[in-house]
Amino acid sequence: MKVITANRLTDGRVIYRTSDGQWSPHLAEAQPLENEAAENALAIAEGEFGIAVGPYLIDYTEGEPGGQKWRREGIRLAGPTAGTTRTLGAA
């Protein structure tokens, strides 16, 4: 199975394509698709503008990203692996 993921245009958050053709930030709401249906749905998502940036397919297994890209997708879903603030020293 596969799901379509992308980044939301307005804030860069990870989003997933749902069964009603909308986008959700929740992987549990993603529509699992078989290979050919997934390719067709991806082509539709790629042709839509204004909500999602860079849609692509990921393997999906029981509510979790799977396959070879599982580590990358887990990081995308959870957020940065390092702190997002930085202290600058005195000049």
N, C-alpha and C positions, 0 to 999 in steps of 0.2 A: 504494500500500500504506500501511497505517497500523499503529501499535502502540499499546498502552495503557500509559500511564505514570502514576505517582502518587508520593506521598511515603510512606515507611514511618512508621507511627504512633509507633514507639518512639524513633526518633532523627532523623526528618525527611529521611533520605537518599532520593535518587531511586531508584525501582524500576520494573521493567517486567514486564508480564504474560507468562508463558511458555505454551507450547502445552499443558502439563499443568494449567493453571489456578493455578499457583503464582506467586510474585513473585521476581524476581532483580534484583540491583543492576547486572547486566551487560546492556547494550543488545544485545550479540551473542546473548543467550539469549532475547530478546523474540520473540513470535510475530507475524510479519507477517500482516495480515488484509486482505481486500478490504472495500470500503465497507460492505455490508450485514452481513457477518459481524462486522466491527469494531464496528458499532453494537450488535449483539446481545451480543457479548462485553463491551462497555462497560456495558450495562445490568446484566449479571450482576455485574461487578466493583463497580458502584455499590451493589448490594444486599448486599454482603459487608462485615462490620464487624470491626474488631480488628486488621487488618494494614496496610491502605493507606488513605491520606487523599486525597480529591480526585482520583480517577482521571479521565483524559481521553485523547482520541486525539491523536496527532501523526503527521504524515506521516513516512514511513520510506523511505529510498532507499539500498540497498546498505550496510547497517550503520551509517548515519548519520542523525541527525534531518534532515528535509528540509522543503521548503515554506517558507511565510512565517514560521513560528516557529523556523526553524533556529538563529538566533543565541541566542534565549532558551533553547532546549533544550540547546544546546552549553554555555552557562553553567551551567545546572542540572546537567548531567552532570559538568562539570569542577570545580565548586565556586565559592566566592566569588571575585570579581575584585579584591577589595581585601584587605588584611591583616585578620586576625581578632583581633589583639591591639592594645591601646591603652595608651600610657603616660600616666599622669596627672601633671600638674605639682604642685609643692609648693604647699600652701595658705597 
